[in-house]
Amino acid sequence: MRQVNRVSTAIVGHFVESPNFAISRTALSTLNYSDMITEAVATWGGTVDDDHMLVVRMVVMSPYLDDELATETLLEEFIVELAACRE
């Protein structure tokens, strides 16, 4: 989980600088959300090795979501931005 938190932090850092997308995050404490965190980490075969889990939230707000081309373009732009996080 510690590695996932590091990757999530890098993603948040990238998107905070993006003029095209907005992002927010929440750190869920293992003290308050132990069962939920344990279950989530188990789905990817990870280990609960940190005192929190960083959760990333992004919301799509566009008046063009019923336009297939606009939605596809938005998704493509998001994928490019997300891929840039690895660079």
C-alpha positions in Angstrom: 0.0 0.0 0.0 2.9 2.3 0.7 4.0 2.1 -3.0 0.4 2.7 -4.2 0.3 5.8 -1.9 3.5 7.1 -3.5 2.2 6.5 -7.0 -1.1 8.2 -6.1 0.8 11.2 -4.7 2.7 11.5 -8.0 -0.5 11.4 -10.0 -2.1 14.0 -7.8 1.0 16.2 -8.2 0.8 15.9 -11.9 -2.9 16.7 -12.2 -2.7 19.6 -9.8 -0.5 21.3 -12.4 -2.8 20.3 -15.3 -5.0 23.1 -16.8 -7.4 20.5 -18.2 -8.3 18.4 -15.2 -9.0 19.0 -11.5 -8.2 16.4 -8.8 -8.6 16.0 -5.1 -7.4 13.5 -2.6 -8.3 12.1 0.8 -6.1 10.1 3.2 -8.1 7.3 4.9 -6.6 6.4 8.2 -6.2 2.7 9.1 -7.5 3.6 12.6 -10.9 4.7 11.2 -11.1 2.7 7.9 -9.2 -0.5 8.7 -11.8 -3.0 7.3 -12.4 -1.0 4.1 -8.7 -0.6 3.5 -7.9 -4.2 4.2 -10.6 -5.3 1.8 -9.4 -2.9 -0.9 -5.7 -3.9 -0.5 -6.6 -7.5 -0.6 -8.2 -7.1 -4.1 -4.8 -6.4 -5.6 -2.9 -8.8 -3.3 -1.1 -6.0 -1.5 -0.1 -5.5 2.1 -1.3 -2.9 4.5 2.1 -1.4 5.3 1.2 2.3 5.9 -1.0 4.1 8.4 -3.3 5.5 5.6 -4.5 4.9 2.1 -4.5 7.8 -0.3 -7.7 8.0 -2.3 -7.9 10.1 -5.5 -11.1 11.7 -6.8 -11.8 13.1 -10.1 -15.2 14.2 -11.4 -16.1 14.7 -15.1 -18.2 17.9 -15.5 -19.0 18.7 -19.1 -22.1 19.8 -20.9 -21.0 17.6 -23.8 -21.2 14.1 -22.2 -24.0 13.1 -24.4 -21.8 13.8 -27.4 -19.9 10.6 -28.2 -17.0 12.4 -30.0 -16.5 14.9 -27.2 -16.6 12.1 -24.6 -14.1 10.1 -26.6 -11.8 13.1 -27.0 -12.0 13.8 -23.2 -11.1 10.2 -22.4 -8.2 10.3 -24.8 -6.9 13.6 -23.2 -7.2 12.1 -19.8 -5.3 9.0 -20.8 -2.5 11.1 -22.3 -2.3 13.1 -19.0 -2.3 10.0 -16.9 0.5 8.4 -19.1 2.6 11.6 -18.6 2.6 10.8 -14.9 4.9 7.9 -15.6 7.5 10.0 -17.4 
